[in-house]
Amino acid sequence: MKNPSINENMPALYGTLPRHWGWLLGLGIVSTLLGLVGLGMTVWLTLAGVLMFGILLALGGVLQLFDAIKCAGWKSTLAHGGIALIYLIAGLVMIFDPIGGAMALTLVLGIALLAAGALRLVIAFQHRGESGWQWSAVGGALSIVLGALVLLQWPVSGFWVIGLVIAVELLINGWVAIFLALAARRIQRSDVAS
């Protein structure tokens, strides 16, 4: 037997998705395939990701520099322009040296994972005895292990870590889209059957 409160909320939850579930399924399949291809070419995906990040940083720096010049006389014009130059220089470095940019970003990522993991462990032990504190401890330990793995293989990990993260994200996006599309299809079929 179906829960009536869930059936009443279906239009609000899914909107017109049940009628167009095929598009979402197609998107999920394409995203999953791109993720699988990406797993086989993590070095190229890393370089492409760093290059795109560099382009976005440089563009943001140019726009912010333009804004700083346009807003001359403002008390924080110099600081605003300084931030713009940092963005612009960092972006240009990534554009002209994507391998160095990938290694630098991977180093920062490894350190960030270690720091976040350590802080999660602190939080877990501060809440020791409360319900669920173990999950924070497990999450913290996993972050530390992941950060250590990235750093122990650095600078070689700089060639593949970013690409791996992008490929895994594409896979997760694809799987979620496929499962949502299949749920929407079930709703559409149950509406037709009713």
C-alpha positions as CSV (number, residue, x, y, z in Angstrom):
1,M,0.0,0.0,0.0
2,K,1.3,3.5,-0.9
3,N,1.8,6.2,1.6
4,P,-0.8,8.9,0.8
5,S,1.3,11.8,2.1
6,I,4.1,10.8,-0.3
7,N,1.7,10.5,-3.2
8,E,0.3,13.9,-2.5
9,N,3.8,15.5,-2.5
10,M,5.0,13.8,-5.8
11,P,4.2,16.8,-8.1
12,A,6.1,19.1,-5.7
13,L,9.0,16.8,-5.5
14,Y,9.4,15.8,-9.1
15,G,7.6,18.5,-11.1
16,T,7.4,17.5,-14.8
17,L,10.4,15.1,-14.4
18,P,8.3,12.0,-14.7
19,R,7.2,13.0,-18.2
20,H,10.7,13.8,-19.3
21,W,12.7,11.1,-17.4
22,G,14.4,9.9,-20.6
23,W,16.4,13.1,-20.9
24,L,17.8,12.8,-17.4
25,L,18.5,9.1,-18.1
26,G,20.4,10.1,-21.2
27,L,22.4,12.7,-19.3
28,G,23.2,10.2,-16.6
29,I,24.4,7.7,-19.2
30,V,26.6,10.3,-21.0
31,S,28.0,11.6,-17.7
32,T,28.8,8.0,-16.6
33,L,30.5,7.3,-19.9
34,L,32.5,10.5,-19.7
35,G,33.6,9.6,-16.2
36,L,34.7,6.1,-17.3
37,V,36.7,7.6,-20.2
38,G,38.1,10.2,-17.7
39,L,39.4,7.3,-15.5
40,G,41.5,6.1,-18.4
41,M,43.0,9.5,-19.1
42,T,43.5,11.2,-15.7
43,V,46.7,13.0,-16.7
44,W,45.0,14.7,-19.6
45,L,41.9,15.5,-17.5
46,T,44.2,16.9,-14.8
47,L,45.9,19.2,-17.3
48,A,42.5,20.3,-18.9
49,G,41.1,21.0,-15.4
50,V,44.1,23.0,-14.3
51,L,44.1,24.9,-17.6
52,M,40.3,25.7,-17.3
53,F,40.9,26.8,-13.7
54,G,43.7,29.0,-14.8
55,I,41.6,30.6,-17.5
56,L,38.8,31.3,-15.0
57,L,41.2,32.8,-12.4
58,A,42.9,35.0,-15.0
59,L,39.5,36.2,-16.4
60,G,38.3,36.9,-12.8
61,G,41.6,38.8,-12.2
62,V,41.2,40.9,-15.3
63,L,37.6,41.7,-14.4
64,Q,38.4,42.6,-10.8
65,L,41.4,44.7,-12.0
66,F,39.1,46.6,-14.4
67,D,36.7,47.1,-11.4
68,A,39.5,48.4,-9.2
69,I,40.6,50.9,-11.8
70,K,37.0,52.0,-12.5
71,C,36.3,52.5,-8.8
72,A,39.4,54.7,-8.2
73,G,39.3,56.8,-5.0
74,W,37.6,54.0,-3.0
75,K,39.4,53.4,0.4
76,S,40.1,49.8,-0.6
77,T,41.1,50.3,-4.2
78,L,44.7,49.3,-3.7
79,A,43.7,46.1,-1.8
80,H,41.0,45.3,-4.5
81,G,43.7,45.7,-7.2
82,G,46.1,43.5,-5.2
83,I,43.6,40.7,-5.1
84,A,43.0,41.1,-8.8
85,L,46.7,40.9,-9.5
86,I,47.0,37.7,-7.4
87,Y,44.2,36.1,-9.3
88,L,45.6,37.2,-12.7
89,I,49.2,36.0,-11.9
90,A,48.0,32.7,-10.5
91,G,45.8,32.1,-13.5
92,L,48.5,33.0,-16.0
93,V,50.9,30.6,-14.2
94,M,48.4,27.8,-14.5
95,I,47.8,28.6,-18.1
96,F,51.5,28.7,-19.1
97,D,52.6,25.9,-16.7
98,P,49.7,23.6,-16.1
99,I,51.9,20.8,-14.9
100,G,53.4,23.1,-12.2
101,G,49.9,24.3,-11.4
102,A,48.6,20.7,-11.0
103,M,51.5,19.9,-8.7
104,A,50.9,23.0,-6.6
105,L,47.1,22.4,-6.4
106,T,47.7,18.7,-5.5
107,L,50.1,19.7,-2.7
108,V,47.6,22.1,-1.3
109,L,44.8,19.5,-1.6
110,G,47.0,16.9,0.3
111,I,47.7,19.4,3.1
112,A,44.1,20.4,3.2
113,L,43.0,16.8,3.6
114,L,45.4,16.2,6.4
115,A,44.3,19.4,8.2
116,A,40.6,18.7,7.7
117,G,41.0,15.1,8.9
118,A,42.9,16.2,12.0
119,L,40.1,18.8,12.8
120,R,37.4,16.1,12.3
121,L,39.3,13.9,14.8
122,V,39.4,16.8,17.3
123,I,35.6,17.3,16.9
124,A,35.0,13.5,17.2
125,F,36.9,13.3,20.5
126,Q,35.3,16.5,21.8
127,H,31.9,14.8,21.3
128,R,33.1,11.3,22.4
129,G,30.2,9.6,24.2
130,E,27.5,11.4,22.2
131,S,25.6,9.5,19.5
132,G,27.4,9.3,16.2
133,W,30.8,10.7,17.2
134,Q,32.4,7.6,15.7
135,W,31.4,8.8,12.2
136,S,33.3,12.0,12.6
137,A,36.3,10.0,13.8
138,V,36.1,7.6,10.8
139,G,35.7,10.5,8.4
140,G,38.7,12.2,10.0
141,A,40.8,9.1,9.8
142,L,39.9,8.6,6.1
143,S,40.7,12.2,5.2
144,I,44.1,11.8,6.9
145,V,44.8,8.6,5.1
146,L,43.8,10.1,1.7
147,G,45.9,13.2,2.4
148,A,48.9,11.1,3.3
149,L,48.5,9.0,0.2
150,V,48.4,12.1,-2.0
151,L,51.4,13.6,-0.3
152,L,53.5,10.4,-0.1
153,Q,53.2,10.1,-3.9
154,W,53.7,13.8,-4.5
155,P,54.9,15.3,-7.0
156,V,53.8,12.3,-9.2
157,S,50.3,12.5,-7.7
158,G,50.1,16.0,-9.2
159,F,49.7,14.4,-12.6
160,W,46.6,12.3,-11.9
161,V,44.8,13.3,-8.6
162,I,42.8,16.3,-10.1
163,G,41.8,14.2,-13.1
164,L,40.8,11.4,-10.9
165,V,38.6,13.7,-8.8
166,I,36.9,15.1,-12.0
167,A,36.3,11.6,-13.4
168,V,34.8,10.3,-10.2
169,E,32.6,13.4,-10.0
170,L,31.3,12.7,-13.5
171,L,30.6,9.1,-12.5
172,I,28.8,10.1,-9.4
173,N,26.8,12.7,-11.3
174,G,25.9,10.1,-13.9
175,W,24.8,7.5,-11.4
176,V,22.6,10.0,-9.5
177,A,21.0,11.2,-12.7
178,I,20.3,7.6,-13.8
179,F,18.8,6.6,-10.4
180,L,16.6,9.8,-10.3
181,A,15.5,9.2,-13.9
182,L,14.5,5.6,-13.1
183,A,12.6,6.8,-10.0
184,A,10.8,9.4,-12.1
185,R,10.0,6.6,-14.7
186,R,8.4,4.5,-11.9
187,I,6.3,7.5,-10.8
188,Q,5.2,8.2,-14.4
189,R,4.2,4.5,-14.9
190,S,2.3,4.4,-11.6
191,D,0.4,7.6,-12.7
192,V,-0.4,6.0,-16.0
193,A,-1.6,2.8,-14.3
194,S,-3.8,4.7,-11.9
